[in-house]
């Protein structure tokens, strides 16, 4: 009887079976999707226009203004990434002399389009200051950013670091009308020029809208002057001496940052 009860109990009340050991789950690693915004056509065009100006200045000054040892293609690639991420504030090319920054070309990104008058670009080309190239001992290219590199840092091709600011030679600055004109105001250009590059001019003819002067350092060559490039309140008078940064342009020699001569 006991044996029969055991059989029946085992049939109707089976002993609990141990739970099967769970199979390990298959964890497939999916790499994170990059959040970097890739450069579009407008971004590449903006950087190419700055590159063209650096090339133009390099040829005029008979020395490359690009960083030594860095691939040009890699540099432009990185600048495009920075601009696409709205991280690029300014590109600067410095020219060094006497252990300090003697001259500086700066391109800033405004992020907006401006409606500029037709006569805004009076040079009709890049304004290149006449410099004593024998003084130039070095150069460097720098960028200023907004600290947004987290989204694209893994895509950069060059190792970007920080640099120590150099002392600047006393001088003045003027806006590059050409840089703004060829980009619809989306890029602003500024040129800082040391006082060692200033020229003394003697006004030979003067009108309401412009004047001409002879450059004493260039054996009397004629320089075109416009009141909007002069210090506030400065009026051109025949025989007056003024001090200016003389720039070479497709329209000839012109004056910038014009002041009364000391």
C-alpha positions in Angstrom: 0.0 0.0 0.0 2.8 2.3 0.9 4.5 1.6 -2.4 1.3 2.3 -4.3 0.8 5.7 -2.5 4.3 6.7 -3.3 3.8 6.0 -7.0 0.5 7.9 -7.0 1.9 10.8 -5.1 4.8 11.0 -7.5 2.5 10.9 -10.5 0.0 13.5 -9.3 2.4 15.6 -7.1 5.7 15.5 -9.0 8.7 16.7 -7.1 9.8 20.3 -8.0 12.4 20.3 -10.7 15.4 22.7 -10.5 15.1 25.7 -12.8 17.3 25.5 -15.8 20.5 27.6 -15.8 19.8 30.8 -17.8 21.8 31.1 -21.0 24.1 34.1 -21.1 22.7 37.0 -23.1 24.5 38.1 -26.2 25.6 41.7 -25.7 26.5 43.2 -29.1 28.5 46.4 -28.8 27.2 49.2 -30.9 29.6 52.1 -31.3 28.0 55.5 -30.3 26.7 57.6 -33.1 28.8 60.7 -33.7 27.0 63.9 -32.9 29.5 66.0 -35.0 28.0 68.2 -37.7 29.8 67.6 -40.9 30.9 70.6 -43.0 28.5 71.6 -45.8 29.2 73.4 -49.0 28.9 76.9 -47.4 31.3 75.9 -44.6 33.9 74.6 -47.0 33.6 77.7 -49.2 34.1 80.0 -46.2 37.3 78.2 -45.2 38.5 78.1 -48.8 38.2 81.9 -49.1 40.4 82.4 -46.0 42.9 79.9 -47.4 43.0 81.8 -50.7 43.8 85.0 -48.8 46.6 83.3 -46.8 48.0 81.9 -50.1 47.8 85.4 -51.7 49.7 87.0 -48.7 52.2 84.1 -48.7 53.1 84.8 -52.4 53.2 88.6 -51.9 55.5 88.3 -48.8 57.6 85.5 -50.4 57.2 83.2 -47.4 54.6 80.6 -46.6 52.2 81.6 -43.8 51.0 78.1 -43.3 52.2 76.1 -40.2 55.4 74.2 -41.0 55.2 70.4 -40.8 51.4 70.3 -41.0 49.4 69.0 -44.0 47.5 71.7 -45.7 44.6 69.3 -46.5 44.5 68.1 -42.8 44.5 71.7 -41.6 41.6 72.8 -43.8 39.7 69.6 -42.9 40.0 70.5 -39.2 39.1 74.1 -39.7 36.0 73.1 -41.6 35.0 70.8 -38.7 35.4 73.6 -36.2 33.3 76.0 -38.2 30.6 73.4 -38.9 30.3 72.9 -35.1 30.0 76.7 -34.6 33.2 76.4 -32.5 35.5 78.5 -34.7 35.7 82.1 -33.4 38.8 83.4 -35.1 41.7 82.4 -37.3 44.9 84.5 -36.8 48.2 84.6 -38.7 51.0 86.4 -36.8 54.2 87.8 -38.3 57.0 88.1 -35.8 59.9 90.5 -35.6 62.2 91.4 -32.7 60.6 88.8 -30.4 57.1 90.2 -30.6 54.1 90.2 -32.9 54.8 92.9 -35.5 51.8 92.3 -37.7 48.6 90.2 -37.6 45.9 89.1 -39.9 42.6 88.0 -38.2 39.4 86.5 -39.7 36.4 86.4 -37.4 33.2 84.5 -37.9 30.1 86.7 -37.3 27.4 84.0 -38.0 25.3 86.5 -39.8 24.8 87.9 -43.3 25.1 91.6 -43.9 23.7 93.7 -46.8 26.8 95.7 -47.8 26.7 98.7 -50.2 28.2 98.3 -53.7 31.2 100.6 -52.9 32.0 98.9 -49.6 35.1 97.2 -50.9 37.2 100.2 -52.0 40.3 98.0 -52.7 38.5 95.4 -54.9 40.9 92.9 -53.5 42.9 91.9 -50.4 44.6 94.9 -48.7 48.2 93.9 -48.2 50.2 96.3 -45.9 53.6 97.2 -47.2 56.0 95.6 -44.7 59.8 95.5 -44.3 60.1 91.8 -45.0 63.7 91.8 -43.8 62.4 92.3 -40.2 60.1 89.3 -40.3 61.7 86.3 -38.4 58.8 83.9 -38.0 55.1 83.4 -38.1 52.4 81.2 -36.7 48.7 80.4 -37.4 46.3 80.2 -34.4 42.6 79.6 -33.9 40.3 80.8 -31.1 37.4 78.5 -30.3 34.2 78.4 -28.1 35.1 75.1 -26.3 32.6 73.0 -28.2 35.2 70.5 -29.5 33.6 67.5 -27.6 31.3 66.7 -30.5 34.0 66.5 -33.2 37.4 66.1 -31.4 37.6 62.4 -32.5 37.4 63.5 -36.1 40.3 66.0 -36.0 43.4 65.0 -38.0 45.9 67.3 -36.3 47.0 67.5 -32.7 45.8 71.0 -31.5 47.3 72.5 -28.4 47.5 75.8 -26.6 50.1 78.5 -27.2 51.6 81.3 -25.1 50.5 84.8 -26.2 53.4 87.0 -27.5 53.9 90.6 -26.8 52.5 92.8 -29.5 54.4 95.7 -31.1 52.6 99.1 -30.6 50.5 99.9 -33.6 47.0 100.2 -35.0 44.5 98.2 -36.9 41.9 98.5 -39.7 39.1 96.4 -41.1 39.5 94.4 -44.2 36.6 95.5 -46.4 37.5 92.8 -48.9 37.1 89.9 -46.4 33.6 91.1 -45.5 32.6 91.8 -49.1 33.4 88.4 -50.5 31.5 86.6 -47.7 28.5 88.8 -47.4 29.7 90.0 -44.0 29.8 86.4 -42.6 33.5 86.8 -42.1 35.1 89.9 -40.7 38.8 90.7 -41.4 41.1 92.8 -39.2 44.7 93.7 -39.8 46.9 94.9 -37.0 50.0 96.6 -38.2 52.9 97.7 -36.0 54.0 101.3 -36.0 57.3 100.4 -37.6 55.4 99.9 -40.9 53.7 103.3 -40.9 54.5 105.7 -43.7 54.6 109.5 -43.7 52.5 111.0 -46.6 52.2 114.6 -47.9 48.7 115.4 -49.3 49.0 116.7 -52.8 45.3 117.0 -53.8 42.1 116.9 -51.7 38.4 116.8 -52.4 35.3 116.0 -50.5 35.3 112.3 -51.1 39.0 111.4 -51.5 42.6 112.8 -51.7 46.0 111.8 -53.0 49.3 112.0 -51.2 53.0 111.4 -51.9 54.7 108.6 -49.9 58.0 109.9 -48.5 59.3 106.4 -48.0 58.4 105.3 -51.6 60.2 108.1 -53.4 57.0 110.1 -53.9 54.7 107.4 -55.1 51.0 108.4 -55.1 48.7 107.0 -52.4 44.9 107.2 -52.6 43.2 108.4 -49.3 39.6 108.1 -48.3 38.1 109.9 -45.3 36.4 106.7 -44.0 39.8 105.2 -43.4 41.0 108.3 -41.4 40.7 109.2 -37.7 37.5 110.9 -36.8 37.6 114.6 -37.5 40.6 114.4 -39.8 40.3 116.5 -42.9 42.7 116.2 -45.8 44.4 119.5 -46.7 47.0 120.1 -49.4 50.5 120.2 -47.9 49.4 118.5 -44.7 51.5 115.5 -43.4 49.6 112.4 -42.4 50.8 109.0 -41.1 49.2 105.8 -42.6 49.5 102.1 -43.2 50.0 101.9 -47.0 48.4 98.9 -48.5 48.8 97.4 -52.0 45.5 96.7 -53.7 44.3 95.8 -57.3 43.4 99.5 -57.5 46.9 100.7 -56.5 48.4 102.0 -53.3 45.8 103.1 -50.6 46.1 104.4 -47.1 44.6 102.8 -44.0 44.4 103.8 -40.3 45.2 107.4 -41.4 46.3 109.9 -38.7 48.0 113.3 -38.5 51.7 112.8 -38.6 53.5 113.5 -35.4 
